[in-house]
């Protein structure tokens, strides 16, 4: 009698276990692990990419909100509630920051209600090419003397296919003054920097020499950059040097 009682119970457990489907660790599936590379772009580009998120679970998943990590990226969601097998689209647009060059990576966070994973991260990448090339790339003014006029020349070249108008050149140069026994260290802006010329136009392939003049009032390390403004880009050219007595 006991045998007849136990065997049906075991059969019930086996059938139930085989019929149940284990939920995946992540309910939303997205191609390429949620990463898209725009490749080479310029500051004038506004590249877009559509991420498709598909619900691969048996339960309904609801996307509560989507948020880009910075203001240079926007994300538009097509729908919030996804039944089993349903998909939602997130259109991501990247606006290259005016002062950024080189490789960048920006993220978009997706929060969901339902399923095991509560947050997903989408990512877009790009290599931002500057419209300009500075020669030298990072000017080193070498050894300068305190309270003696300093002068240096940096060449700016237009490496784009468009005519570029330089609207302004400003200084972001400072001196890292190390101080002494009774004077604390500090960073002091250089306020008398003069650039010649400050406004000009460059056709594709053309270059222009920019002369920098200033008189350092403290000894220490020269830090910062000269800032070149154009309609599409703000280019910072880093400058280094040492000021001695």
N, C-alpha and C positions, 0 to 999 in steps of 0.2 A: 504493500500500500504506500509505503514511503517512497519507493522508487517511482511509482506513477505520479506522485506529487512533485518530486524534484525535477524530473525530466522535462515536463511542460514548462516549468519555471525557467530552466536553463535555455530552452529553445526560445522563449520570449526575450530573454536578455540578449541572446545572439542576434536575433532578428532586429531588435531595437538598435543595437550597437552598429550593425552593418548598414541600417537605413539612415542613421544620422550622418550628416555631413559636417565636418569640422570647418569652422569659419576661418578664413585666412587672417593672418596677423594684421594686414592692411586692407581695408575695404575699398579704397579708391586706387585704381590702377591708372598710371600715366606713362606715356611713351618716353623712352630715353631717361628714365629715372627723374623726370621733371626738370631736366636741364636743356637749355637751348643756347647755342653759340651763334651770335649774329655775324661773327667774323670781323673783317676790317670795315669801319665806318668813319664818317667825319662828324664834326660838330653840327653840321647842317642836316644830317640824316635823322629820321624818326622811325627806326625799325620797329616792326610789330611781329608778334608770334602768338598763335592760338594753341593753348594747352587743352587737351581733351582728357577729362577725368571720368572714368567709368566705374560704376559700382559693381564689384565682383562678389559681393556678399549676398546672403539670402534675405537680409533685413534692409529696410529703408534707411538711407543715410541722408541727413540734412546738413547742408553747408550753412553754418551760422554767419560767418563773415570772412572777407578776404581783405588783406591789408599789405600794401607794398612797403618795403623797409625805408624808402626815401622818396622825396618829392620828385625825383627824376624818373620815376617809374609809375605808370598807372595800370590798374587791372580792372577789367569789366567782366562780371559773371553773368552767364546766360540763364541759369536757373539754380534754385537752392535745394529742392527736394528730389532725391534720386532713388527710385525703386530699384529692385534687383535687375541688373543689366542696363539701367539707364545711364546716360552720360550728360555731363555739363561742360560747357566751354568757358575758359578764362582767357580773354584777349589782353595781352600784355604789350604796352608801348613803352619804349625807352627813349628818354630825352637826354642826350649826352650833356653833362655839365660843362659849362663854358670853360672852366679852369682845369678840367681833368683831361689827361692824355694817357695813352698806354692801355694796358689790360684792366678791365673793370668787371666786377661781378655783383649783381643786384638780386635780391630775393623778394619773393611774394609769399606770405604766410596764408594758409587756408585752414580754418577751423571747422570741424565737423561735430555733429551731435549724433551718436550712433556708431556702432562698430568699435573695434579695439583701439585704433589709433585716432587720437583726437586732433592732431595737428599735422599738416603736410607743408613742405616747403618747396616752392617752385623757384627756379633760378635762371636768369638770363645773363649771358656774358658777351663781351665785345672787346675789340681792340680799337681804341679811338685814335685816329691819325690826326695830328695837328696840321693846320694849313701852312705852318711855318717851320723853318729850321733855323736855329741859332748857331752861329759859328764864332767862337767855340760853343759847344753845347752847354757847358757849365763854366763860364769865365772865372779864372782865378787871377785876381789882380796882384797877387804876390805880396811882397813886403811893402807897406806904405808907412809914411811918417806922420805922426800926430801933428796937427796944425799946419800941415803942408798940403797944398792943392794936389789932388789925385785925378788922373784922367785915364780912361780906358775906352776901347772901341769894341763893339759887338756888332756883328753883321747879321741881319735878319733876312732870310730868303723865303720867297713864296714857292712852296713845293706843291701847290694845288693847281687845278686847271682853270681857276677863276681869278679875276682881278680882285685884289684885296685892298681895302682902304684902312689904313691905320689911323684911328681917330684920336688916340691919346697914348702917351707913355708916362707912367707914374712910378714913384719909388716905393719899394717895400724893404729898404735896406736898414740895417741896424748894426750896432756894435755891442758885442758881448764883453762888457767891462768886468774884469775879474776882481777889481777892488784891491784892498790891502788889509793890514791889521785893523785899521779903524774905519775902513770904508767897505760897506757890503757890496757884493757883486750885483750887477743889474744889466739889463738890456736897454740900450738907449737908441731911439730911432735917429737916422740921419735925415735932417730936415732941409738941407741945402742942396740936395742932388738936382742937377740940371741935365736934361737930355736934348741933344741936337741931332736931327730934327725930331719933333714930337708928333708931327702929322705928315703922312705921305701916302702914296699909292704904289702898289707893287703889282705889275702884270705877272702872269704865270712864268716862273723861272727867274724873275728879277730878284735882286738883292739890294739892301740899303744898309750902309754903315751908320750905326748909332753911337754917338760919343757921349760918354758919361763923365760928369765932372762933379766933384764934391771935396770938401775939406774935413777930414775926420778930426774931431775934437778930443777923442779919448783913445787910449791904447787898448788893444784887445783883439777879438776875432770878428772879422766882417761876416755878417749873416744876411740872409734874405734874398730878394730878387728884384728885378725890374719887371714891371707889369705892362704888357702890350695889349691894347684894346683894339679889336676890330668888330665888324658887325656881327660875326658869327662866333667868335672865339676870344677868350681872354687868356693870353699866353704868358706864363711866368717863366722868366729866365733866371735860374739860380746863380748867384754871384758869391764868391768866397774871397778871402784874403786875410792878411794879418797886419795890424797897425802897431807900430813900435814907437818908442820915444823919439 
